[in-house]
Amino acid sequence: MSFFEVVFYAFSALMVVSALGVVSAKNPVHSALFLVLTFFATSAIWLLLEAEFLAITLVLVYVGAVMVLFLFVVMMLDINIASMRAGVMRYAPFGVAIAILLIVQMIIVVGPEQFGLDVFALPEPKAADYSNTKMLGRVLYTDYVYAFELASVILLVAIIAAITLTMRRRPNTRHQNPGQQMRVLKEDRLRIVKMKTEDRQ
């Protein structure tokens, strides 16, 4: 077994274990941290495939920005973990059936008969002046421009949904109204009272 295969299988095993940790962790914050580890392992595999731009983008965008947004949303939603765990066992058989179905589909699609070094040879090493960023941009903005625009609209909807969830008013919580704060006049904040002086001698 070559060094390339050893590194590939090591990061693949790390990615699978961390992905299982995402769905099995009881704390949402721990799930988000496991997802960060999954992204790091995926970026390492992309580096092995000479996709440096995708690997760096995954770390910078998803780990550096999206996961921070996930953590803020998880903490601001104030999720009741006890109530979420109450219905887990009721839907556990359905979840196990879906997981088995997905595993069977993955084996059929990427099994040894359709996927592997015996079927697909290793990609040829590129020259030193080769830029996969340039090639990716050329394909992305020509052949897949409509899919790219659709993905941007979906992300915009997700941002609006996250803002809507965080700005909802919950009972027994204090909130501020910026509009009322801006309409406050000086007379409403400060009142000058004139009093006569008293001689206490």
C-alpha positions as CSV (number, residue, x, y, z in Angstrom):
1,M,0.0,0.0,0.0
2,S,1.4,3.4,-1.0
3,F,1.7,6.5,1.1
4,F,-1.1,8.1,-0.9
5,E,-3.5,5.3,0.0
6,V,-2.5,5.3,3.7
7,V,-3.2,9.1,4.0
8,F,-6.4,8.7,2.0
9,Y,-7.8,5.9,4.2
10,A,-6.7,7.7,7.4
11,F,-8.5,10.9,6.6
12,S,-11.5,9.0,5.2
13,A,-11.8,7.1,8.5
14,L,-11.5,10.4,10.4
15,M,-14.2,11.9,8.2
16,V,-16.6,9.0,8.7
17,V,-16.1,8.9,12.5
18,S,-16.6,12.7,12.9
19,A,-19.7,12.5,10.6
20,L,-21.1,9.9,12.9
21,G,-20.3,12.2,15.8
22,V,-22.3,15.0,14.2
23,V,-25.6,12.9,14.2
24,S,-24.9,11.0,17.5
25,A,-23.8,13.8,19.8
26,K,-26.3,14.9,22.4
27,N,-25.2,18.5,22.6
28,P,-25.8,20.6,19.5
29,V,-22.5,22.5,20.1
30,H,-20.6,19.2,20.1
31,S,-22.3,18.3,16.8
32,A,-21.1,21.6,15.3
33,L,-17.5,20.9,16.5
34,F,-17.7,17.4,15.0
35,L,-18.8,19.0,11.7
36,V,-15.7,21.2,11.8
37,L,-13.5,18.1,12.1
38,T,-15.4,16.6,9.2
39,F,-14.7,19.6,7.0
40,F,-11.0,19.5,7.9
41,A,-10.8,15.8,6.9
42,T,-12.7,16.5,3.7
43,S,-10.3,19.4,2.8
44,A,-7.4,17.1,3.3
45,I,-8.8,14.5,0.9
46,W,-9.4,17.3,-1.6
47,L,-5.7,18.3,-1.3
48,L,-4.8,14.7,-2.1
49,L,-6.9,15.0,-5.3
50,E,-5.0,18.2,-6.2
51,A,-8.1,20.4,-5.7
52,E,-6.3,23.0,-3.6
53,F,-8.9,25.8,-4.2
54,L,-11.8,23.7,-3.0
55,A,-9.8,22.6,0.1
56,I,-8.8,26.1,1.1
57,T,-12.4,27.4,0.3
58,L,-13.9,24.7,2.5
59,V,-11.7,25.7,5.4
60,L,-12.1,29.4,5.0
61,V,-15.8,29.6,4.1
62,Y,-17.4,26.7,6.0
63,V,-15.1,26.4,9.0
64,G,-14.3,30.1,9.3
65,A,-17.7,31.6,8.6
66,V,-20.6,29.2,8.2
67,M,-19.8,27.1,11.3
68,V,-19.5,30.3,13.4
69,L,-23.0,31.2,12.1
70,F,-24.2,27.8,13.1
71,L,-22.8,28.1,16.6
72,F,-24.4,31.5,17.0
73,V,-27.8,30.2,15.8
74,V,-27.6,27.2,18.1
75,M,-26.8,29.3,21.1
76,M,-29.4,32.0,20.4
77,L,-32.2,29.6,19.7
78,D,-32.0,28.3,23.3
79,I,-32.8,24.7,22.3
80,N,-34.4,22.6,25.0
81,I,-32.3,19.4,24.7
82,A,-34.5,17.4,27.1
83,S,-37.6,17.9,25.0
84,M,-35.7,17.0,21.8
85,R,-34.5,13.7,23.3
86,A,-38.0,12.7,24.4
87,G,-39.1,11.8,20.9
88,V,-35.8,10.2,19.7
89,M,-36.6,6.6,20.5
90,R,-40.0,6.9,18.8
91,Y,-38.5,7.8,15.5
92,A,-35.4,5.6,15.9
93,P,-36.6,2.7,13.8
94,F,-37.5,5.0,10.9
95,G,-34.1,6.7,11.1
96,V,-32.3,3.3,11.2
97,A,-34.2,2.2,8.1
98,I,-33.3,5.4,6.2
99,A,-29.7,5.0,7.2
100,I,-29.6,1.4,6.0
101,L,-31.2,2.5,2.7
102,L,-28.6,5.2,2.2
103,I,-25.7,2.8,2.9
104,V,-27.1,0.3,0.4
105,Q,-27.4,3.0,-2.2
106,M,-23.8,4.2,-1.5
107,I,-22.5,0.6,-1.9
108,I,-24.4,0.3,-5.2
109,V,-23.2,3.6,-6.6
110,V,-19.6,3.7,-5.3
111,G,-19.0,0.0,-4.8
112,P,-15.8,-1.8,-6.0
113,E,-17.5,-2.6,-9.3
114,Q,-18.2,1.0,-10.2
115,F,-15.6,2.9,-8.3
116,G,-12.0,2.4,-7.4
117,L,-8.5,2.4,-8.8
118,D,-9.2,-0.7,-10.8
119,V,-12.0,1.1,-12.7
120,F,-10.6,4.7,-12.6
121,A,-6.9,5.3,-12.8
122,L,-5.2,8.0,-10.7
123,P,-5.4,11.5,-12.3
124,E,-2.3,12.5,-14.1
125,P,-0.2,15.1,-12.2
126,K,-0.6,18.6,-13.5
127,A,2.1,21.0,-14.5
128,A,3.5,23.6,-12.0
129,D,1.7,26.5,-13.8
130,Y,-1.7,24.7,-13.8
131,S,-4.4,26.7,-12.0
132,N,-7.4,24.6,-10.9
133,T,-9.0,27.9,-9.7
134,K,-9.0,29.2,-13.2
135,M,-10.4,26.0,-14.7
136,L,-13.1,25.8,-11.9
137,G,-14.2,29.4,-12.5
138,R,-14.4,28.8,-16.3
139,V,-16.6,25.7,-15.8
140,L,-18.7,27.2,-13.0
141,Y,-19.6,30.4,-14.8
142,T,-20.3,28.9,-18.2
143,D,-21.7,25.3,-18.0
144,Y,-23.2,25.5,-14.5
145,V,-24.1,29.2,-14.2
146,Y,-27.8,28.5,-13.6
147,A,-27.1,26.0,-10.9
148,F,-24.7,28.5,-9.3
149,E,-27.4,31.2,-9.3
150,L,-29.9,28.7,-7.8
151,A,-27.5,27.8,-5.0
152,S,-27.1,31.5,-4.2
153,V,-30.9,32.0,-4.0
154,I,-31.1,29.0,-1.6
155,L,-28.4,30.4,0.6
156,L,-30.2,33.8,0.7
157,V,-33.4,32.1,1.8
158,A,-31.5,30.2,4.5
159,I,-30.0,33.5,5.8
160,I,-33.5,35.1,5.9
161,A,-34.8,32.1,7.8
162,A,-32.0,32.2,10.3
163,I,-32.6,35.9,11.0
164,T,-36.4,35.3,11.3
165,L,-35.8,32.5,13.9
166,T,-33.4,34.6,16.0
167,M,-35.6,37.7,16.0
168,R,-38.8,36.0,17.1
169,R,-40.2,37.2,20.4
170,R,-40.4,34.7,23.2
171,P,-42.3,35.2,26.4
172,N,-40.5,36.1,29.6
173,T,-37.6,37.7,27.7
174,R,-36.5,41.3,27.4
175,H,-36.2,42.8,24.0
176,Q,-35.4,46.2,22.6
177,N,-37.3,48.2,19.9
178,P,-34.7,50.3,18.0
179,G,-37.5,52.3,16.3
180,Q,-38.8,53.5,19.6
181,Q,-35.3,54.2,20.9
182,M,-34.6,56.4,17.8
183,R,-37.9,58.4,18.3
184,V,-37.1,59.3,21.9
185,L,-36.7,63.1,22.4
186,K,-34.4,65.0,24.7
187,E,-37.4,65.9,26.9
188,D,-38.3,62.2,27.4
189,R,-34.8,61.4,28.7
190,L,-34.0,64.4,30.8
191,R,-36.2,66.5,33.1
192,I,-34.8,69.5,34.9
193,V,-36.5,70.3,38.2
194,K,-36.1,73.7,39.8
195,M,-36.1,73.7,43.6
196,K,-35.8,76.4,46.1
197,T,-32.8,76.4,48.2
198,E,-33.2,75.8,51.9
199,D,-31.2,77.2,54.7
200,R,-30.4,74.5,57.3
201,Q,-28.5,76.8,59.7
